[in-house]
Amino acid sequence: MLLDNKQVAIIGGGPGGLTLARLLQLKGIDVKVYERDFNKDVRVQGATLDLHYESGLKALEAAGLMDAFKENYRPGADKGRIVDEQANIIYDEHTKASAEPFNDDFNNKWARPEIDRGPLRNMLLNSLRPDTVVWDSQFKTMSQVGDGWKLEFKNGTTATADIVIGADGAYSKIRPFITSLKPYYAGTTIVQGNVEHAETAVPAIHQLLKGGKIYAHGSGIFLHVSSKGDGSLDFYISCKKDENWAQNSGIDFSDRMQLLVWFKNEFPEWGNIWLELFENASLPLIPRPQYCMHLDQTWEAQPNITMLGDAAHIMPPSGEGVNLAMLDALEISECLTSGNFNDIQTAIAAYEKQMRLGAAAEAKVSLEMAEWMHAEGASAKMVQMLTQAG
């Protein structure tokens, strides 16, 4: 096998990096995951994820983790309601009969079971050998030593590896070692927040949410709300803004009154129910400009370094980000361990070629979605999409 007696370093302990570590360990590969978090509990994990049969679920199946997933996913959390600016329900998935997504032949392509990021991460961590993840290891730089790499971390420690795989997200520090290509601003900015104890803190929205999701469109913005298994909810407002809008707006995103004034002044057509979010969210809210890689990006494969997920193909949110990262992990592991290639560089080249093609197709859909979700008629388009999926 190409990876016999090789040390693999994965930079980043998100779903993509941890899935890859699990898949490689199943093949007997020596792998370490270097994660910047101080430990597994230091950072609250974000919103819920819907995993897809052709990507995220496929990777979990290959990793032998479907039983664990079934124990941790949240039935019904995938159901959504499309509402208008006044929170009037336009379309309600809760009225549809539930279908069992985990049928014997595992081919329900519309299955979108939801799992919170925290339980998914813990499930993946628990599947790894002890000490696989090296915590408090924020990547600083690396240099070539012979045929391998010397890794340096901000805490002053170092490590060596024969192969490095970047799974370190949108602001990847590994990507510049592979290509000089950079993402471009995609034209939208998300303002993101969380409300704890949603049932008591935001009762009207909690009732509307019904343990699932809310999709609201109007006045050129898109509001998304999702329930979490810990009783909180996550929400984000997506709007078309200049790339530096957050810095230049004068808004203090840790000032509740300023946030309320911003929302009421800029979106007066929206009902008072939505003010619950701003009145009760944990502060600060986080503005996140959205970026995308050029659809035709390419680079020459290297002999001992590659990347996956957002590090390789950041794009605006479309429900595919984590799924693509987990699929990347599966495809990297297959290319490196299948025996179909004569050397590691050829295996990496094969993986990167198919990864770029798949990511470009999804990014195109993502960019198109970002356009219509902020345009007139977005709710009708969303209804059509969910009706087709059902």
N, C-alpha and C positions, 0 to 999 in steps of 0.2 A: 504494500500500500504506500501511496505517495507520502503519507504523514507518519509512517513508522519512524519512531525515535525522533520525532519533531515536537518542539514545544510551540503551541499555538497561544497567542495572546489576543484576547478580545477586549477592546477598549469600549467600555460602556455596558452597564448591567440593566438595560431596559428589556422589554419582551423579545426583541430581535436577538440581542446578544446572549441572553439566557437560553433562548430556544436553541441557538447554534451550539452553545456549550453542552447542552443536554444531548443533542444529536451526535456531536463528536464523541462525547464520552461513551455513548452506546456502541460506538465503533472502536473503543479502546484508545482514543487519542488523548494525549496529555495536553490539557487546556487550562488556562487561567483567565478569569474575567477581572479586569481592573475597573473599579467603580469609584466615582468621586464621593458618593455619599459616605458619611462617617460609619453608618451601619444600616441595616435594613429597615429600621424603624424611624430614622431621623427625619424623613421627608414624607409628608402626606401625599399619597398617590392621587392622580387626577381623575378625570371623568371616566364613566363607564365605556366599555368597548364592545362593539358587536363584531364577533368573529364570523368569517365566511367559509363555506365548505371548500372552496377552491383554493384557499390560501391559509388563513390562520388555523382553521380546524384541520386542514390537511396536514399542516406542520405538527399540530398536537397529536394527531393520529400516528404520524411517523415517529414521534417522540414517546409513544406509549403512554400518553397522558389524558386520553379521552375520559377514562373513568374518573380521574381526579377533576377534570373540567366539569363533568356532570354533577359532581358534588358541590361545585363552587359557583356555577352560573346562576343567573337570576331569571327564572321563568316569568314571562310577562313583561320584563323590563324593556323588551324590544318594541313594545306596542306604543304607538304615538298618536297624538292629536294635532291636527292642523287647525290653527285658530287665526282670527283676524286681529287687528290692532286693539279691539275692545274685548278680546278673549272669547268671542263667540266661536263655537266649534263648527268648523267647516267639514272636517272629515275625522272619523274616530275609528282607529284600529281596534279599540277595546270591544267593539261590537262584533268583531269577526271571531269565528271559532278558532281555537288554537290548534295548530298542527304539531305533531311530535317531530322535532327536527332531527332526532338521532335515530333514524330508521336503520334497519339492518344493513342495507346496501350503501348507506352513507352517501346518498346522491341527491339530497334535497337542496338544490342550488339556491333556493330562496331562504334557507335557514339563516337567521341572523341572531343567534343566542347572545345575550349580553352577560358580561362579567365585569366586575369592578377591577380597576388596575391593581389595587392592593392584593386581593386574593389571587389574581393571575400571577403577579410577581412572586408571591409566597409559594404558590404551587410549583412554579419553575425552580425557585431556589431550593425547595425541599427535594426536588428530583436530582439535584447535583450532589457530587461527592463532597464531603466536608472540606472546607478550606479552598474550594474552587474559586469563590469570589474573594478578591483582595479588596477590602473596604478602605476608605480614606485614601484613595489612589487617583487623584485628579491628574490627568495626563498633562505634562509640561512640554516635552519634546522627545525626539529619539534620533539616534544616529546609527548608521550601518557599521557593524563590526563583523568582518569576514562575510559570511553568507547570511548573517542574521541581523538582529537589531538590539541595541541597548535602549531601554525605555527609561525615561526620567519623569518623576512625579513631583508635584508641588510640595509634598511633605518631606522631600529630600531623599526618598528611597529610589532605588533603581531595580530593574529586572532585565532579563534577556529573553529573547524569543526568536525562533526560526521563521515564524510567520505572524504577521500582525493583521488583524481584521478590525476595522473601525466600525463600531456600532454606537457612536457617540453623538448622534442626533444632528439637528439642523445646523448647529454651529460647530461642526466637527473639526477637531484639531488634526485628525488623520487625513482628511480629504486633501489638504495642500501638498502632502507627500505623494499624492497620486496624480492630481491634475490641478492646473491653475484656474480652471473654469469655476465661476462663482454663480450663485443664484441671483435672480433679479426680483425686485419687488413686484408682487402680483396684483397690486391695486386695492387690496382690502386690508383693514385692520380689525382685529378682534379685541373686544374688552371683556375680560373673563373674570368670573367670581364664583364664590361658594357660599351657601347659606347652611349653617348647622341647625339641627333640630327643626327641620322644615315644617313638620306638622303643626308645631306651635308658633314658630317664628313667622311663617308665611302661609297661613291656613288656606287662603283662597287659591294660591298657586299650587299648594300641595294637593288640594282636592282636584284641581284641574289636571294636574300631572298624573295622578292615579297610579303612581309607581312606575311610570314609563317615561315618555318623552313629550315635549311640546315643541312644535314648529310654528313660528309666527313670522309673517312677512308684512311689510308695508312701509311706506315713506322711504323706500330705498334701503331699508335695513332688514336683516334677518336675525331673529332672536331664537336661540335654542336653549332648552332647559332639559336636564336629565336627572332622574332620581338616582340615589346611591344606596347601597345596602346598609350603610351606617346611619341612615335617617337624614342625611344631608342631601342637598341638591347642588349641582353645578349648572352654571349658565354662561352663555356668552352672547354678545351683540356683535354682529359683523356688519361693517359699514364701509363704503368706499371713501377713502381718505388718502391724502398725500402720505408718502412714506414716513415723513418726520412729523406727522400730525400730533402724535402723543406728546412729543417734546415741545412743539410750538403752540399747542392749544392753550397753554396756561392753566390747564386743569391739574389740580393736585389729586391724584387717584387714591390718596389715603384720606381725603376730606369728603365725608359723606354729604354734606350740604352742597359742595361744588358738584358732585356727581348727580345729585337730584336736580339741581338747576340745569346742568348740561342736558340731561335726558328730557326734562319737561320743556325746555326751550327749543331744543333741536328737533324733537319728535312730538309736537303737541297733539297729533292725531291719536296717539297711543293712550289707552285707558289708564286710570289710576291703579288698577290691580298690579301693574308692572312695577310701580313704585315700591311695593313690598320688597322686591329684590334689592334695591339700593338702600332701603332703610334698614335691612337686616343682614346684608352680606358682610362677611369678614373682610377687613380692609388690610392692605390696599387692593383695589381691583387691578388686574394686570393687563395693560395694553400689549397686544402681540401683532406687529406687522407680519403679513403673510408673504412668503417667498416661494419661488418655484425655480427649478432648474430648466434650462432651455431643452426643448423636446429633442433636439438633434445632437445633444452633447455626446462626445466620445473621447476616448483616450487610449493610449497604448497600455496593455496589461503589463504589470510588473511581476517579477518572479516570486515575491514573498510578501505582498501586501495588497489588500483589497478592502472593500467597505460594503455596508448594507443599510437598508432603511433610509431614514431621513438624511443620513450622512451622504448617501449616494444620490438621492432623488427627492429632496424636499418639495412639497407641493401644498397648496391650500387644502384645508380639511374636506374630505369627501367620504369618510368612513373607511378608507382604504389604507391609511398610513401604517398602523400597527400590523394589519393583515399583510401588507407588502413586505414589511420588515421580517415577519415570521416566515413568509414564503421565500424571501431572499436567503434566510438561514437554512431552510430546507434545501434550496438549490445549491448553495455553496457546499454544504455537507455532502450532497450527492456527487457533485463534480470532483471534490477532493478525495472521496473514498470509493468511487465506483469502480476504479480500475480501468476506465475507458480512455485515460490520458497518459501520455508518456512522462510528463513532468508537471510540476505544480503551476508553472506559468501558463501552460496550455489549458490546464483545468480552470485557472482563474479567468483566462480570456473567454472561455466558453461560458462560464457563469456570468461574467460582466456583459457579454453580448446579449444574452437572453434577459438579463435583469434590466438593461437599458431599454430594450424594446418594450417589455411589459410596463415599466415605469412610465415611459413616454405616452403609451396609450392611456394609462390611468390619469396622468397629469393633464392630458388633453380634456378628458372628461371632467376633471376637477376644475379646470379653468372655465370650461363652458358652464358648469354648475354654478360657479361663483358669479358669472354674469347674470344668469336668469334668476338666481335666488335674490338678487338685489333689484330686479326689474319689475315692472308692472306685470301682473298675471302670474307671479311666482307661486301663489297658493294653488292655483289651478294646475300648474305644472307639477307641483309637489303631489297633489292628489292623484294625478295621472300616473306618476312614478310609483307611488305606494300601491295603487290599485293594480298596476301591472305586476308588481312584486308579489301581491297576494294571490 
